[in-house]
Amino acid sequence: VTSREDFWNVPFMNFLKPRYSFGVTDNAQSLDWDWEYLPQSLQGVYFYPSGTGQNQMVTEPEALVNPNYAWEEVQQHNIGVDMGFFQNRLTFTAEWYEKKHTSEEGGFIMQGATSAALGNLAPTVNAGIIRNRGVEFDVSYKDNFGDVFFSAQLTASHNKAEVLSMTEGIVIELGNLGTFGSSKRFEEGYEPWYFYGFESDGLLTTQEQVDAYNDLYNDGSSVARLGDVKYRDIAGPVDSLGNKTGPDGVIDDNDKTNLGSPYPKWMTGLNITVEYKGFDFNLYTYASIGNKTLNATSIRTDLPNTNKPSYYLSDAWLGADQSGDFPRPTLADRNRNFSRVNEYLLQNGSFLRISNITLGYTLPKTITERAGINKLRVWGAIDNLYTFTKYKGMEAEVGGDYYGYRGQQWSGIDRGVYPRPRTFTVGLNVTF
């Protein structure tokens, strides 16, 4: 603690503590991932044409077993500073950290790869190294102003993850949404599970644009019309070295690219408390900033007649006099406006939520002690009062509640998350 040293003489700063820590942690709980380090078998009836020619009850391994499967081992560096000003009425904490798997042998856990000819599921493997780097801040202030006590705490955190290496040397595309296909990609050199889809140059809003687009990209199965997405042709098939070639006049999976992250750039929280005589007030808000969300609530292309969100119509491009910024409504969808991951289904998922407001009043002891009560407080609270967001789904806070790196393929994907209810609560606390 620097501020305790004899040389320290800064009147307005009463506390200063720089710090550094390093450690290596083995995560045995990572072995719980699907329990796939244990042998698994399937039992079934198979017909063999030789021998007796009778059906035989046999078992075979459902998934291959990896004898080198090990728990994750992560090393972490932390550099921080704690400061207090004006007799700790104002405090500030800042911290930088880096978390990284120590080696591929103790790397993150993922299902590996195997030849489809084997007929068995791939074993679980230590698939590589992921590095997380980030910063965290905490600023607090508290003081009395006559009969008023005021305190506020602001927190903010930023994290950036990157897949540094993959043991299997493979690229994983998951986040499969039925007829929609994969929406996420996991590969070396990128953030885990970034959104993977098609870029666009806006909508086709004139017949000249439609005709030119169809002349270039009409393959007979997809015919664009006014109000359709104008997809970008950015790449062709890979060459002999495994690199993508330039635009090839075809809109296909070779044109899929990184569309952004499901993870917020910043997470923040604000907690404010005010007390005046017997009254107390508390406000808590938090925010997620910079993340994208895929609205996957209406992408069943095999069920085109199901209900859609209202903005599918209210924001749609319906003509020059009704020029919305969302693709036109269609059941045929021959241009695949709603069956490809694109920038219109992928939305700004940032939000600020007023999570809780509480107001209470504690009766004076001169009144409660007459009834043999030490303390009596009445209060009321509102949870989830309001959420400020540009996201058009029912709930802005979606995805991410899944175990393991493979489970995080669903982060940022709204598959019909039920909206958090606004609740009103009143209460009475009595202490005898």
MARBAKE-289112 format. One record per residue (C-alpha): z negated, x, y; residue number from 1. Coordinates in steps of 0.2 Angstrom, whole numbers, plus 2048, in hexadecimal, padded with zeros to 3 digits. Each point is the difference from the previous one (the first is absolute). Layout:
REM MARBAKE-289112
z:Z | x:X | y:Y | n:NUM
...
//
This chain:
REM MARBAKE-289112
z:800 | x:800 | y:800 | n:1
z:806 | x:809 | y:80F | n:2
z:7F6 | x:7F6 | y:80D | n:3
z:7F0 | x:807 | y:7F8 | n:4
z:804 | x:812 | y:804 | n:5
z:7F7 | x:809 | y:80E | n:6
z:810 | x:803 | y:809 | n:7
z:805 | x:7EE | y:801 | n:8
z:7FE | x:7F9 | y:812 | n:9
z:80C | x:7F1 | y:803 | n:10
z:7F5 | x:7F2 | y:808 | n:11
z:80C | x:7F2 | y:7FD | n:12
z:803 | x:805 | y:7ED | n:13
z:7F0 | x:7FF | y:7F6 | n:14
z:808 | x:802 | y:7EF | n:15
z:80E | x:80A | y:7F9 | n:16
z:803 | x:804 | y:7EE | n:17
z:810 | x:807 | y:7F9 | n:18
z:802 | x:7FF | y:7ED | n:19
z:80B | x:805 | y:7F2 | n:20
z:7FF | x:7FB | y:7ED | n:21
z:80A | x:803 | y:7F1 | n:22
z:7FF | x:7F9 | y:7EF | n:23
z:809 | x:7FC | y:7EF | n:24
z:7FE | x:7F0 | y:7F8 | n:25
z:804 | x:7FA | y:7EF | n:26
z:804 | x:7EE | y:7FF | n:27
z:7FC | x:7FA | y:7EE | n:28
z:803 | x:7EE | y:805 | n:29
z:812 | x:804 | y:802 | n:30
z:801 | x:800 | y:7ED | n:31
z:7FC | x:7ED | y:800 | n:32
z:812 | x:7FD | y:806 | n:33
z:807 | x:7F3 | y:7F4 | n:34
z:7F6 | x:80A | y:7F2 | n:35
z:810 | x:808 | y:7FB | n:36
z:7F8 | x:810 | y:7FB | n:37
z:7FC | x:7F7 | y:7F0 | n:38
z:80D | x:7FC | y:7F2 | n:39
z:807 | x:7EF | y:800 | n:40
z:809 | x:7F7 | y:7F2 | n:41
z:80B | x:7F1 | y:7FE | n:42
z:800 | x:7F6 | y:7F0 | n:43
z:80F | x:7F6 | y:7FB | n:44
z:80C | x:7FB | y:7F2 | n:45
z:80F | x:80B | y:7FD | n:46
z:80F | x:7FE | y:7F3 | n:47
z:805 | x:80F | y:7F7 | n:48
z:811 | x:7FE | y:7F7 | n:49
z:7FC | x:80D | y:7F3 | n:50
z:7F2 | x:7FF | y:7F3 | n:51
z:7FA | x:7EF | y:7FB | n:52
z:809 | x:7F8 | y:80F | n:53
z:7F0 | x:7F7 | y:805 | n:54
z:7F8 | x:7FE | y:811 | n:55
z:7F2 | x:80D | y:802 | n:56
z:7F1 | x:7FF | y:80B | n:57
z:7FF | x:811 | y:809 | n:58
z:7F8 | x:807 | y:80F | n:59
z:808 | x:80D | y:80C | n:60
z:7FA | x:808 | y:810 | n:61
z:803 | x:7F6 | y:810 | n:62
z:7FE | x:80E | y:80B | n:63
z:800 | x:813 | y:7FD | n:64
z:7F0 | x:80A | y:802 | n:65
z:7FF | x:80F | y:80B | n:66
z:7F4 | x:80D | y:7F9 | n:67
z:7FF | x:809 | y:811 | n:68
z:7FB | x:7F1 | y:80A | n:69
z:7F2 | x:805 | y:80B | n:70
z:7F6 | x:7F8 | y:80E | n:71
z:805 | x:803 | y:812 | n:72
z:7F9 | x:80F | y:809 | n:73
z:800 | x:800 | y:813 | n:74
z:7FB | x:80D | y:80D | n:75
z:7FB | x:7FB | y:812 | n:76
z:7FE | x:809 | y:810 | n:77
z:7F7 | x:7F8 | y:80F | n:78
z:7FE | x:807 | y:811 | n:79
z:7F6 | x:7F6 | y:80D | n:80
z:7F5 | x:7FF | y:80F | n:81
z:7F2 | x:7F5 | y:805 | n:82
z:7FB | x:7FE | y:812 | n:83
z:7F3 | x:7F7 | y:80A | n:84
z:800 | x:7FD | y:813 | n:85
z:7F2 | x:7FA | y:80C | n:86
z:7F2 | x:800 | y:7F3 | n:87
z:80C | x:7F8 | y:7F3 | n:88
z:804 | x:7F1 | y:80A | n:89
z:812 | x:806 | y:7FD | n:90
z:805 | x:808 | y:7EF | n:91
z:811 | x:806 | y:7FA | n:92
z:805 | x:806 | y:7EF | n:93
z:811 | x:807 | y:7FB | n:94
z:806 | x:806 | y:7EF | n:95
z:80F | x:807 | y:7F8 | n:96
z:802 | x:800 | y:7ED | n:97
z:80C | x:805 | y:7F2 | n:98
z:7FF | x:7FA | y:7EF | n:99
z:80C | x:807 | y:7F3 | n:100
z:801 | x:801 | y:7ED | n:101
z:7FC | x:811 | y:7FA | n:102
z:80E | x:802 | y:7F4 | n:103
z:80D | x:7F5 | y:7F6 | n:104
z:7F5 | x:802 | y:7F1 | n:105
z:7F3 | x:7F6 | y:80A | n:106
z:80C | x:7F6 | y:80A | n:107
z:801 | x:7EE | y:804 | n:108
z:802 | x:7F4 | y:7F1 | n:109
z:810 | x:7F7 | y:7FD | n:110
z:80B | x:7F9 | y:7F1 | n:111
z:80C | x:80E | y:7FB | n:112
z:812 | x:7FF | y:7FA | n:113
z:807 | x:800 | y:7EF | n:114
z:811 | x:7FC | y:7F8 | n:115
z:804 | x:7EE | y:7FD | n:116
z:806 | x:805 | y:7EF | n:117
z:7EF | x:802 | y:7FA | n:118
z:7FB | x:7EE | y:802 | n:119
z:7EE | x:804 | y:806 | n:120
z:7F8 | x:7FF | y:811 | n:121
z:7FE | x:810 | y:809 | n:122
z:7EF | x:809 | y:7FF | n:123
z:7F4 | x:801 | y:80F | n:124
z:802 | x:811 | y:808 | n:125
z:7F9 | x:80B | y:80E | n:126
z:80F | x:7FE | y:80A | n:127
z:7FE | x:80B | y:80F | n:128
z:7F8 | x:805 | y:811 | n:129
z:7FC | x:7F4 | y:80E | n:130
z:7FA | x:806 | y:811 | n:131
z:7F6 | x:7F5 | y:80C | n:132
z:7FD | x:807 | y:812 | n:133
z:7F8 | x:7F6 | y:80E | n:134
z:7F4 | x:7FE | y:80E | n:135
z:7F1 | x:7F5 | y:804 | n:136
z:7F8 | x:7FC | y:810 | n:137
z:7F0 | x:7F7 | y:804 | n:138
z:7FA | x:7FC | y:812 | n:139
z:7F0 | x:7F7 | y:803 | n:140
z:7F7 | x:7FB | y:810 | n:141
z:7EF | x:7F7 | y:802 | n:142
z:7F4 | x:7FD | y:80F | n:143
z:7F4 | x:7F4 | y:808 | n:144
z:804 | x:7F8 | y:811 | n:145
z:7F0 | x:7F8 | y:805 | n:146
z:7FE | x:7F1 | y:7F3 | n:147
z:811 | x:803 | y:7F9 | n:148
z:804 | x:80B | y:7F1 | n:149
z:812 | x:805 | y:7FD | n:150
z:808 | x:80A | y:7F2 | n:151
z:812 | x:803 | y:7FB | n:152
z:807 | x:80A | y:7F2 | n:153
z:813 | x:804 | y:7FF | n:154
z:807 | x:808 | y:7F0 | n:155
z:812 | x:806 | y:7FC | n:156
z:808 | x:809 | y:7F1 | n:157
z:811 | x:807 | y:7FC | n:158
z:806 | x:806 | y:7EF | n:159
z:810 | x:807 | y:7FA | n:160
z:804 | x:802 | y:7EE | n:161
z:80E | x:80A | y:7F8 | n:162
z:805 | x:803 | y:7EE | n:163
z:801 | x:813 | y:7FF | n:164
z:807 | x:801 | y:7EE | n:165
z:803 | x:7F6 | y:7F1 | n:166
z:7FD | x:807 | y:7EE | n:167
z:80D | x:7F5 | y:7F9 | n:168
z:80E | x:804 | y:80C | n:169
z:804 | x:7ED | y:802 | n:170
z:802 | x:7F3 | y:80D | n:171
z:7F7 | x:7F0 | y:7FD | n:172
z:806 | x:7EF | y:808 | n:173
z:7F4 | x:7F2 | y:7FD | n:174
z:7F9 | x:7F1 | y:80A | n:175
z:80C | x:7F5 | y:7F6 | n:176
z:800 | x:7EE | y:806 | n:177
z:80A | x:7F7 | y:7F3 | n:178
z:812 | x:7FD | y:805 | n:179
z:7FD | x:80A | y:810 | n:180
z:7FF | x:811 | y:7F7 | n:181
z:7F6 | x:80F | y:805 | n:182
z:7F9 | x:802 | y:811 | n:183
z:7F6 | x:810 | y:800 | n:184
z:804 | x:812 | y:7FC | n:185
z:7F5 | x:80E | y:7FA | n:186
z:807 | x:812 | y:801 | n:187
z:7FC | x:812 | y:804 | n:188
z:800 | x:804 | y:813 | n:189
z:7FC | x:7EE | y:806 | n:190
z:7F2 | x:7F5 | y:803 | n:191
z:7FB | x:7F7 | y:7F0 | n:192
z:808 | x:7EF | y:7FE | n:193
z:80A | x:7FF | y:810 | n:194
z:80B | x:7F0 | y:802 | n:195
z:812 | x:803 | y:7F9 | n:196
z:80E | x:7F5 | y:805 | n:197
z:80F | x:7FE | y:80B | n:198
z:802 | x:804 | y:813 | n:199
z:80B | x:7F4 | y:80A | n:200
z:809 | x:800 | y:811 | n:201
z:7FA | x:7EF | y:805 | n:202
z:808 | x:7EF | y:7FC | n:203
z:813 | x:7FC | y:7FF | n:204
z:801 | x:7F5 | y:810 | n:205
z:813 | x:7FF | y:803 | n:206
z:80F | x:7FC | y:7F4 | n:207
z:808 | x:811 | y:804 | n:208
z:7F0 | x:809 | y:7FA | n:209
z:800 | x:7F5 | y:7F0 | n:210
z:813 | x:803 | y:7FD | n:211
z:7FE | x:813 | y:802 | n:212
z:7F0 | x:801 | y:7F5 | n:213
z:809 | x:7F6 | y:7F2 | n:214
z:80F | x:80B | y:801 | n:215
z:7F5 | x:80F | y:7FD | n:216
z:7F3 | x:7FA | y:7F4 | n:217
z:806 | x:7F0 | y:7F7 | n:218
z:7FF | x:804 | y:7EE | n:219
z:805 | x:7EE | y:7FB | n:220
z:7EE | x:7FA | y:7FC | n:221
z:7F8 | x:802 | y:811 | n:222
z:809 | x:7F8 | y:80F | n:223
z:7F7 | x:801 | y:811 | n:224
z:800 | x:7F2 | y:80C | n:225
z:7FA | x:7FE | y:812 | n:226
z:7ED | x:803 | y:801 | n:227
z:800 | x:80B | y:7F1 | n:228
z:7F8 | x:811 | y:7FF | n:229
z:80B | x:80F | y:805 | n:230
z:7FB | x:80D | y:7F3 | n:231
z:803 | x:812 | y:803 | n:232
z:80A | x:80B | y:7F5 | n:233
z:7F7 | x:810 | y:800 | n:234
z:803 | x:809 | y:7F0 | n:235
z:80A | x:800 | y:7F0 | n:236
z:7FD | x:806 | y:7EE | n:237
z:7F8 | x:811 | y:7FD | n:238
z:80A | x:80F | y:7FD | n:239
z:7FF | x:80D | y:7F2 | n:240
z:7F1 | x:808 | y:809 | n:241
z:7F7 | x:7EF | y:801 | n:242
z:802 | x:7FE | y:812 | n:243
z:806 | x:7F0 | y:808 | n:244
z:812 | x:800 | y:807 | n:245
z:805 | x:7F8 | y:811 | n:246
z:805 | x:7ED | y:803 | n:247
z:80B | x:7FA | y:7F2 | n:248
z:805 | x:7EF | y:806 | n:249
z:7F4 | x:7F7 | y:7F4 | n:250
z:7F0 | x:7F8 | y:804 | n:251
z:7F5 | x:803 | y:7F0 | n:252
z:7F0 | x:809 | y:7FB | n:253
z:806 | x:811 | y:806 | n:254
z:7FE | x:7F9 | y:812 | n:255
z:7ED | x:7FD | y:7FD | n:256
z:7F5 | x:80B | y:80B | n:257
z:7EE | x:802 | y:807 | n:258
z:7FC | x:7F0 | y:80A | n:259
z:7EE | x:805 | y:805 | n:260
z:7EE | x:800 | y:7FA | n:261
z:7F5 | x:7F2 | y:7F9 | n:262
z:7F1 | x:80B | y:806 | n:263
z:7F9 | x:7FF | y:812 | n:264
z:802 | x:80F | y:80C | n:265
z:7EF | x:7FB | y:807 | n:266
z:7F1 | x:7F5 | y:7FB | n:267
z:7F4 | x:7FC | y:80D | n:268
z:7F0 | x:7F6 | y:802 | n:269
z:7F5 | x:7FA | y:80F | n:270
z:7EE | x:7F9 | y:7FF | n:271
z:7F8 | x:7FA | y:810 | n:272
z:7EE | x:7FA | y:801 | n:273
z:7F7 | x:7F8 | y:80F | n:274
z:7EE | x:7FB | y:801 | n:275
z:7F8 | x:7F7 | y:80E | n:276
z:7EE | x:7FA | y:7FE | n:277
z:800 | x:7F5 | y:7F1 | n:278
z:813 | x:7FF | y:7FF | n:279
z:80B | x:80B | y:7F5 | n:280
z:813 | x:801 | y:7FF | n:281
z:80B | x:80A | y:7F4 | n:282
z:813 | x:802 | y:800 | n:283
z:809 | x:809 | y:7F2 | n:284
z:813 | x:804 | y:800 | n:285
z:80B | x:80B | y:7F6 | n:286
z:813 | x:804 | y:801 | n:287
z:80E | x:808 | y:7F5 | n:288
z:80D | x:808 | y:80A | n:289
z:811 | x:807 | y:7FB | n:290
z:802 | x:7F9 | y:7EE | n:291
z:80F | x:7F5 | y:7FA | n:292
z:7FE | x:7F1 | y:7F5 | n:293
z:80E | x:7F9 | y:7F4 | n:294
z:7FF | x:7ED | y:800 | n:295
z:804 | x:7FC | y:7EE | n:296
z:7FB | x:7EE | y:800 | n:297
z:811 | x:7F8 | y:7FF | n:298
z:80C | x:80D | y:7F7 | n:299
z:802 | x:7F7 | y:7F0 | n:300
z:813 | x:800 | y:800 | n:301
z:800 | x:7F5 | y:7F0 | n:302
z:7F6 | x:7F3 | y:809 | n:303
z:80A | x:7FE | y:810 | n:304
z:7FA | x:7EE | y:804 | n:305
z:7EE | x:804 | y:801 | n:306
z:7F6 | x:7FE | y:811 | n:307
z:803 | x:80E | y:80C | n:308
z:7F5 | x:806 | y:80F | n:309
z:804 | x:7F7 | y:810 | n:310
z:807 | x:80F | y:809 | n:311
z:80E | x:801 | y:7F3 | n:312
z:807 | x:7F2 | y:80A | n:313
z:7F8 | x:801 | y:811 | n:314
z:805 | x:812 | y:803 | n:315
z:811 | x:800 | y:7F6 | n:316
z:811 | x:803 | y:808 | n:317
z:808 | x:7EF | y:800 | n:318
z:80F | x:804 | y:80C | n:319
z:803 | x:807 | y:811 | n:320
z:7F6 | x:7F2 | y:808 | n:321
z:7F1 | x:802 | y:7F4 | n:322
z:800 | x:813 | y:7FE | n:323
z:7F0 | x:804 | y:7F7 | n:324
z:7FC | x:812 | y:7FA | n:325
z:7FE | x:7FB | y:7ED | n:326
z:80E | x:7FE | y:7F3 | n:327
z:808 | x:7EF | y:7FF | n:328
z:7F9 | x:7F3 | y:7F3 | n:329
z:80A | x:800 | y:7F0 | n:330
z:7FE | x:7FB | y:7EE | n:331
z:80F | x:80A | y:7F9 | n:332
z:7FB | x:810 | y:809 | n:333
z:80F | x:809 | y:7FB | n:334
z:7FD | x:80E | y:80C | n:335
z:7EE | x:802 | y:7F8 | n:336
z:7F7 | x:7FE | y:811 | n:337
z:7F0 | x:7FA | y:7F6 | n:338
z:802 | x:80A | y:7EF | n:339
z:800 | x:811 | y:807 | n:340
z:7F2 | x:809 | y:808 | n:341
z:805 | x:802 | y:812 | n:342
z:7F9 | x:801 | y:812 | n:343
z:800 | x:7ED | y:802 | n:344
z:7F4 | x:7FD | y:7F1 | n:345
z:7F6 | x:80F | y:805 | n:346
z:7F6 | x:7FD | y:80F | n:347
z:7F3 | x:807 | y:80C | n:348
z:7F0 | x:7FE | y:7F6 | n:349
z:7F4 | x:806 | y:80E | n:350
z:7F2 | x:7F5 | y:805 | n:351
z:7F0 | x:7FE | y:80A | n:352
z:7F3 | x:7F5 | y:7F8 | n:353
z:7F0 | x:7F8 | y:808 | n:354
z:7F6 | x:801 | y:7F0 | n:355
z:7EF | x:7F9 | y:806 | n:356
z:7F7 | x:7F9 | y:80F | n:357
z:7EE | x:7FD | y:7FE | n:358
z:7F4 | x:7F8 | y:80D | n:359
z:7EE | x:7FE | y:7FD | n:360
z:7EF | x:7FC | y:809 | n:361
z:7EF | x:806 | y:7FB | n:362
z:7F2 | x:7F5 | y:806 | n:363
z:7F2 | x:808 | y:809 | n:364
z:7F1 | x:805 | y:7F5 | n:365
z:7F4 | x:7F6 | y:80C | n:366
z:809 | x:7F1 | y:7F9 | n:367
z:802 | x:804 | y:7EE | n:368
z:7EF | x:807 | y:7FD | n:369
z:7F8 | x:7EF | y:804 | n:370
z:809 | x:7FA | y:7F0 | n:371
z:7FB | x:80F | y:7F6 | n:372
z:812 | x:807 | y:801 | n:373
z:802 | x:813 | y:803 | n:374
z:813 | x:7FE | y:805 | n:375
z:80C | x:7F2 | y:802 | n:376
z:813 | x:803 | y:803 | n:377
z:80E | x:7F3 | y:801 | n:378
z:811 | x:806 | y:800 | n:379
z:813 | x:7FB | y:7FE | n:380
z:80F | x:80B | y:7FB | n:381
z:812 | x:7FE | y:7FF | n:382
z:80A | x:80B | y:7F3 | n:383
z:812 | x:804 | y:802 | n:384
z:801 | x:7F8 | y:811 | n:385
z:812 | x:806 | y:804 | n:386
z:80D | x:80D | y:7FA | n:387
z:80C | x:807 | y:80D | n:388
z:810 | x:805 | y:7F7 | n:389
z:813 | x:7FF | y:800 | n:390
z:801 | x:7FE | y:7ED | n:391
z:807 | x:7EF | y:7FC | n:392
z:7F8 | x:7FE | y:7EF | n:393
z:7F0 | x:7F6 | y:7FD | n:394
z:7F4 | x:80F | y:7FF | n:395
z:803 | x:810 | y:808 | n:396
z:7F3 | x:80A | y:7F5 | n:397
z:809 | x:802 | y:7F0 | n:398
z:802 | x:80B | y:7F1 | n:399
z:7F8 | x:811 | y:7FC | n:400
z:7F1 | x:7F9 | y:7F5 | n:401
z:806 | x:808 | y:7F0 | n:402
z:7F9 | x:80E | y:7F6 | n:403
z:809 | x:811 | y:7FE | n:404
z:810 | x:807 | y:808 | n:405
z:80B | x:7F5 | y:7F5 | n:406
z:7F6 | x:7F1 | y:806 | n:407
z:804 | x:804 | y:812 | n:408
z:812 | x:7FB | y:7FD | n:409
z:7FB | x:7EF | y:806 | n:410
z:7F8 | x:805 | y:810 | n:411
z:808 | x:7F8 | y:80F | n:412
z:809 | x:7F3 | y:7F6 | n:413
z:7FC | x:7EE | y:804 | n:414
z:802 | x:7F6 | y:7F0 | n:415
z:7F8 | x:7F0 | y:807 | n:416
z:7EF | x:807 | y:805 | n:417
z:7F4 | x:7F1 | y:804 | n:418
z:7FB | x:801 | y:813 | n:419
z:7EE | x:804 | y:804 | n:420
z:7F8 | x:7F0 | y:805 | n:421
z:7F7 | x:7FE | y:811 | n:422
z:7EE | x:7FC | y:7FC | n:423
z:7F2 | x:7F9 | y:80B | n:424
z:7EE | x:804 | y:7FB | n:425
z:7EF | x:7FB | y:807 | n:426
z:7F0 | x:807 | y:7FA | n:427
z:7ED | x:801 | y:802 | n:428
z:7F6 | x:80F | y:7FC | n:429
z:7ED | x:7FE | y:7FE | n:430
z:7F3 | x:80E | y:7FD | n:431
z:7EE | x:7FC | y:7FD | n:432
//
